Amino acid sequence: MITPAVTAVIGDLAPTGTLRAAINLANAALVQRDPATGTLTGVSVHLATELANRLGCQVSFVTYTAAGQVFDALDKNEWDIAFLAVDPQRATKLTFSPPYVMIEGTYVVVATSPFHTVEDLDKEGNRISVTVNAAYDLFLTRNLKHAQIVRAATPAAALEQFLNGGCEAAAGVRQVLERSSGSDPELRILPDHFTVIQQALAVRSELQVASAFLRNFIEEMKETGFVREALDRSGQTEIAVAPREP
């Protein structure tokens, strides 16, 4: 049964009857696409589908190749909800749900390099390749004191920039780096991290009714085991479910 409260949320999130969910394909920890069929899976996809079911509407996935593109598309009215990392710069235009997973931001370096911890990289003369406006770009921009940030349009371009010798390291989500570089004996992913990224559901900041609904929805999805099951089903068993917010 659709209650008046849910009707109000539908008016905020899916006024056309379709919930448009922005999906960042670059974050392989949260979404995977079958190269043969194009079918999307992963925890973000399952959460969007379940949310649409709760609202009694259809879901449509709007895909992007970098998180910065998702945020930039906000003003173009291309999506209704987005799966993004919590960040104070983004919070100027977005309201975030509680996080549903926690993932690490770290570096990949050349195996023979002298860098063994993330702190080793923050030295004068070191260049860090990052994806422009990714959560780890925003974090490193605020926190690096000496190393230089060199930006690229997508995670693949950032990695290529590093591999071509333009930088001493490439920053990224640990699971994405492991997928792209973990089996290369000439590369090494650092064991520690420079930040823990909180992934959450986001809506435009003016949608207060919807944001309250999404807060409760995400907390329920964590408590019932839905998030854990979706992660495990997509092979992301090492990713931690975020704890309940106080």
C-alpha positions as CSV (number, residue, x, y, z in Angstrom):
1,M,0.0,0.0,0.0
2,I,1.3,3.4,-1.0
3,T,0.9,5.8,2.0
4,P,0.7,9.6,1.8
5,A,4.2,9.8,3.1
6,V,5.5,7.6,0.3
7,T,3.4,9.5,-2.3
8,A,5.3,12.6,-1.2
9,V,8.6,10.9,-1.7
10,I,7.6,9.7,-5.1
11,G,6.8,13.3,-6.0
12,D,10.3,14.3,-5.0
13,L,12.2,11.3,-6.5
14,A,10.2,9.9,-9.4
15,P,7.5,12.4,-10.5
16,T,7.5,10.8,-14.0
17,G,7.0,7.3,-12.5
18,T,10.6,6.3,-13.2
19,L,13.4,6.6,-10.6
20,R,16.6,7.7,-12.5
21,A,19.6,6.3,-10.6
22,A,23.0,7.7,-11.4
23,I,25.7,4.9,-11.5
24,N,29.4,5.5,-11.6
25,L,30.8,2.6,-13.6
26,A,34.4,3.4,-12.6
27,N,33.7,2.1,-9.1
28,A,33.9,-1.6,-9.7
29,A,33.5,-2.2,-5.9
30,L,29.9,-1.0,-6.1
31,V,28.8,-1.8,-9.6
32,Q,29.8,-4.2,-12.3
33,R,28.7,-4.4,-16.0
34,D,28.7,-7.6,-18.0
35,P,30.8,-6.8,-21.1
36,A,28.7,-9.1,-23.2
37,T,25.2,-8.2,-22.2
38,G,25.6,-4.8,-20.6
39,T,23.7,-6.0,-17.6
40,L,24.4,-4.0,-14.4
41,T,24.9,-5.7,-11.0
42,G,26.4,-4.8,-7.7
43,V,25.3,-3.3,-4.4
44,S,24.4,0.1,-5.8
45,V,22.2,-1.5,-8.5
46,H,20.5,-3.7,-6.0
47,L,19.8,-0.8,-3.7
48,A,18.3,1.3,-6.5
49,T,16.1,-1.5,-7.6
50,E,14.8,-2.2,-4.1
51,L,14.2,1.5,-3.6
52,A,12.1,1.6,-6.8
53,N,10.2,-1.4,-5.6
54,R,9.4,0.3,-2.3
55,L,8.1,3.4,-4.2
56,G,6.1,1.3,-6.7
57,C,7.9,2.7,-9.7
58,Q,10.3,1.7,-12.4
59,V,14.1,2.2,-12.2
60,S,16.3,3.6,-14.9
61,F,20.1,3.6,-14.6
62,V,22.0,6.6,-15.9
63,T,25.6,5.6,-16.2
64,Y,28.8,7.7,-16.0
65,T,32.5,6.8,-16.2
66,A,33.6,9.0,-13.3
67,A,32.1,10.3,-10.0
68,G,32.9,13.9,-11.0
69,Q,30.6,13.4,-14.1
70,V,27.8,12.4,-11.8
71,F,28.1,15.5,-9.7
72,D,28.5,17.7,-12.8
73,A,25.2,16.3,-14.2
74,L,23.3,17.4,-11.1
75,D,22.4,20.8,-12.7
76,K,21.4,19.1,-15.9
77,N,18.6,17.2,-14.3
78,E,19.8,13.9,-15.6
79,W,19.2,11.8,-12.5
80,D,17.0,11.7,-9.3
81,I,19.3,9.7,-6.9
82,A,23.0,9.1,-7.1
83,F,25.5,6.8,-5.4
84,L,28.4,8.9,-4.4
85,A,31.1,9.3,-1.7
86,V,30.2,11.7,1.1
87,D,32.3,14.9,0.7
88,P,31.8,18.4,2.1
89,Q,32.3,20.0,-1.3
90,R,29.5,17.9,-2.7
91,A,27.3,18.6,0.3
92,T,26.9,22.2,-0.8
93,K,24.4,20.9,-3.3
94,L,23.5,17.4,-2.1
95,T,22.0,15.7,1.0
96,F,23.6,12.3,1.8
97,S,22.0,9.3,3.4
98,P,24.1,7.5,6.1
99,P,26.8,5.6,4.3
100,Y,26.1,2.0,3.3
101,V,29.7,0.9,2.7
102,M,33.2,2.0,3.6
103,I,36.0,1.6,1.1
104,E,39.7,2.6,1.2
105,G,41.5,5.1,-0.9
106,T,45.1,4.1,-1.5
107,Y,47.9,4.3,-4.0
108,V,49.4,2.0,-6.7
109,V,53.2,2.4,-7.3
110,V,55.9,0.8,-9.3
111,A,57.0,-2.4,-7.5
112,T,60.7,-1.3,-7.2
113,S,59.8,2.2,-5.9
114,P,60.9,3.3,-2.4
115,F,57.3,4.1,-1.4
116,H,55.8,1.7,1.2
117,T,53.2,3.8,3.0
118,V,50.9,6.5,1.9
119,E,52.9,9.1,3.9
120,D,55.9,8.3,1.8
121,L,54.2,9.9,-1.2
122,D,53.6,13.3,0.4
123,K,57.0,14.7,-0.4
124,E,58.2,17.5,-2.7
125,G,58.7,16.3,-6.2
126,N,56.2,13.5,-6.1
127,R,53.3,13.5,-8.4
128,I,50.0,11.7,-7.7
129,S,47.7,10.8,-10.6
130,V,44.0,11.1,-9.7
131,T,40.6,11.2,-11.4
132,V,39.3,14.7,-11.4
133,N,36.7,15.4,-8.8
134,A,36.7,11.8,-7.5
135,A,36.2,11.5,-3.7
136,Y,39.9,10.8,-3.3
137,D,40.9,13.8,-5.5
138,L,38.7,16.1,-3.2
139,F,40.3,14.6,-0.1
140,L,43.9,14.8,-1.3
141,T,43.4,18.3,-2.5
142,R,42.5,19.3,1.0
143,N,45.1,17.2,2.8
144,L,48.3,16.7,0.7
145,K,51.0,19.2,1.9
146,H,53.8,18.6,-0.5
147,A,53.1,16.2,-3.4
148,Q,51.6,17.5,-6.6
149,I,48.2,16.3,-7.9
150,V,48.0,15.6,-11.6
151,R,44.4,15.0,-12.8
152,A,42.9,12.9,-15.5
153,A,39.3,12.6,-16.8
154,T,38.6,8.9,-15.7
155,P,40.2,6.3,-13.5
156,A,41.5,4.5,-16.6
157,A,43.1,7.7,-17.8
158,A,44.6,8.4,-14.4
159,L,46.2,4.9,-14.3
160,E,47.5,5.3,-17.8
161,Q,49.0,8.6,-16.9
162,F,50.9,6.9,-14.0
163,L,51.9,3.9,-16.1
164,N,53.4,6.2,-18.8
165,G,55.8,7.6,-16.2
166,G,54.0,10.9,-15.6
167,C,53.5,10.3,-11.9
168,E,55.1,8.4,-9.0
169,A,51.7,6.9,-7.9
170,A,48.1,6.7,-8.9
171,A,45.3,7.1,-6.3
172,G,42.1,5.2,-6.3
173,V,39.7,2.9,-4.6
174,R,41.5,-0.2,-3.3
175,Q,39.2,-2.7,-5.0
176,V,39.4,-0.9,-8.3
177,L,43.2,-0.7,-8.2
178,E,43.4,-4.4,-7.3
179,R,41.2,-5.3,-10.2
180,S,43.2,-3.2,-12.7
181,S,46.7,-3.6,-11.3
182,G,46.8,-6.3,-8.6
183,S,48.1,-9.1,-10.9
184,D,50.9,-7.0,-12.5
185,P,54.2,-8.0,-10.9
186,E,55.7,-4.7,-11.9
187,L,53.2,-2.8,-9.7
188,R,52.4,-2.7,-6.0
189,I,49.4,-1.5,-4.1
190,L,50.2,0.1,-0.8
191,P,48.9,-1.8,2.3
192,D,47.6,1.2,4.1
193,H,45.2,4.0,3.1
194,F,45.0,7.7,3.1
195,T,41.2,7.9,3.6
196,V,38.2,5.7,4.2
197,I,35.5,6.7,1.7
198,Q,31.9,6.6,2.9
199,Q,29.6,5.7,0.0
200,A,26.0,6.9,0.3
201,L,22.8,7.7,-1.5
202,A,22.5,11.4,-2.5
203,V,19.7,13.7,-3.6
204,R,19.4,17.4,-4.3
205,S,19.7,19.3,-1.0
206,E,16.2,20.8,-1.4
207,L,14.5,17.4,-1.3
208,Q,14.1,17.2,2.5
209,V,11.1,14.7,2.5
210,A,13.0,12.4,0.2
211,S,16.3,12.7,2.2
212,A,14.5,11.6,5.4
213,F,13.0,8.6,3.7
214,L,16.4,7.6,2.2
215,R,18.1,7.9,5.6
216,N,15.6,5.3,7.0
217,F,15.8,3.1,3.9
218,I,19.6,2.8,4.0
219,E,19.7,2.1,7.7
220,E,17.1,-0.7,7.2
221,M,19.1,-2.1,4.3
222,K,22.1,-2.4,6.5
223,E,20.3,-3.8,9.5
224,T,18.5,-6.5,7.6
225,G,21.6,-7.7,5.9
226,F,20.5,-6.6,2.4
227,V,23.7,-4.6,1.8
228,R,26.0,-7.4,3.1
229,E,24.2,-10.0,0.9
230,A,24.4,-7.7,-2.2
231,L,28.1,-7.2,-1.7
232,D,28.8,-10.9,-1.2
233,R,26.7,-11.8,-4.3
234,S,28.8,-9.5,-6.4
235,G,32.1,-10.9,-5.1
236,Q,32.9,-7.9,-2.9
237,T,33.3,-9.9,0.3
238,E,36.1,-7.8,1.6
239,I,34.1,-4.5,1.6
240,A,32.8,-3.4,5.0
241,V,29.2,-2.4,5.6
242,A,29.1,0.9,7.3
243,P,27.9,0.9,10.9
244,R,24.6,2.4,11.9
245,E,24.8,6.1,12.6
246,P,24.0,7.2,16.1
